[in-house]
Amino acid sequence: MLDLVIAQKFGGDMELWDRLESRVDHATAGMIVAFLFILRIILRYRYGAPSLPSTMPVWQTYMAKAGHYGLYFLMGLLIISGITTANFTTDPIVVFGLINLSSEVNNVEMFNLIRGVHEFATNAIIALISIHILAAIYHHFIAKDDTTKNMLKFWTRKSA
């Protein structure tokens, strides 16, 4: 969420030094998110997905799986498009004070194309996260099943 707030600054009027500093902050937060995403994929692979209630209608099961795959796909797309966008900037974007993500080559067309993909993925993942939160609230307060509780037990190994 913090990364989104930093990114929203880009749309407004800013001094060049502030824009460059914000890009570095955004890229650094993005690299942290990339690490956490990889960790999440490893945990998901190792521990599996929480089981869905047997009483859940088939269409909800389908939508839950589609939504989760969508979240993973969009997160991966955000990370890849973010790194690629940074690569097509003319100014250095040095994350953690060590790694310059920019090739410092002026390719405005490619930058704008990839940036458009990044912005689309951002808006799409915000929509999916909102739907995910609403679904969790629905299952906790209306359906009163164990779906939301099961999401919190991802550290326990699923039974074979």
N, C-alpha and C positions, 0 to 999 in steps of 0.2 A: 504494500500500500504506500509506504514511504517513497518507493521508486516512482510510483504514479504521480505523486505530488511533485517530485523533482522534475519529472518529464513535462508536467503541465506548465512549468515556467517557460518552456521553449516557445510556446505559442504567443507569449506576450513580448512587449518591447523590453529589451535588455541590452546592456553594454556588452561589447565583445568579450571582455574578460570574464563577466558573469556568465555568459553563454558557455564559454569554454570550461569554466569551473563546474557549471551545472552538468555539462556533458560528462565530465570526469566522474562526478558524483553519481550520475545515472548509470554509467558504465560499471562503476565499482559495485553499486548495489545489484546491477544485473549479473555480474560475475558471482556474487554471493548467492543470488537466486539460482543461478546455473548449478552451483555446487549443491545447494539444498535439493534441487530437482533431481540431480543424479543420485543423491542419497535416498530420496524418496523412491525412485525407481528400484534401487537395490533393495530397500525394505519391502516394497510391494512384491518384488520377485521372491524374496526370502520368506516372507510371512503370508503372502497371498492377500486377497481382498476379503473384507468382512463379508460374512454370509448375509444374504437377503432373506427376509422372513418368507416362510413357505406360503403365507397368506397373501403375499403381495401379488396384485394382478399382473398378468403376463406383460401388458403394455408398460407398466411401471418398471418392471424388471428390465425390459428392453431399453426404456428411456434412461434408467440409471446407468446401465452399461455404456450406452451411447454418450451420455453426458460425461462419464469418467474418461472414456477414451478421447472425447473431444477436449477435455481439460488437459490431458497429457499431450495430445497433439498440438494444441495451441501454445502450451508452455514451451514445448520444444521449438515450435515455429518462432515464438517470441525471442528465445535465446539465440537461435541461428540468425534470424533477421536482424537482431540487435547487434550481434558481433559483425555481421556483414555490413550493416549500415555504418558502423564505426570504422570499418576498413576503408570505406569510400569517402571519408572526410579528409579535408586538406589540412586540418589542424591536428596536432597530436592529441590523442586521448590515452593518457597513461594511467592505468589502473594499479592500485596498490603502490604507486611510485616506481613500478618495475616494468610493466608490460605495456608497450604502445600498441593499441588495437588499430590505429590508423596506418594506412599505407602512404598517407599524405600525397596521394595522386588525385588530381582534380577530375572527377568523373561525375558531374552533376546529374546526368540522366540516370545512371545506375544508382546513385545515392537516393534520388527521389523515388525511383521504382521500389527499391528495397525498403525505404522508409514508409512508403504507402502500405506495403505488406505488414510491416511492424505495427503501424497504426491500426490497420484492420484487425490484426491478431489481438492487439490490446483491447479494442472495443468488444470483440467477440468473446474474449475470456472474461471481461467484466460482466457481460450478459450471462455467460454460463455460471460464473461464481454466484451471481444473484439468484439464478434459478436453483442452484445447489443449496444455497442458504434457505430459500423458501421451501424446498423439498424437505430439508432437515427439520425445519419448523413444523411442517405439515405432519411428518412422521412422528415427531415427538409429542405434539399437542393435539392433533386431530386423530390420526390413525392409532396413536398410542402403542406403537410396536417398538421393537428393540433396534430399529435401523440406526437411529442417532447414537444410541449407547454402543452399538457394535463398531461404529466409526472410531470411537475413543479407545477401543481395545486392540489397536493394531500391533501392539508389542507382544501379544500372546500368540504363540504358534497355532495355526489352524489345525484342527484334528484331521487325521488321515482317514 
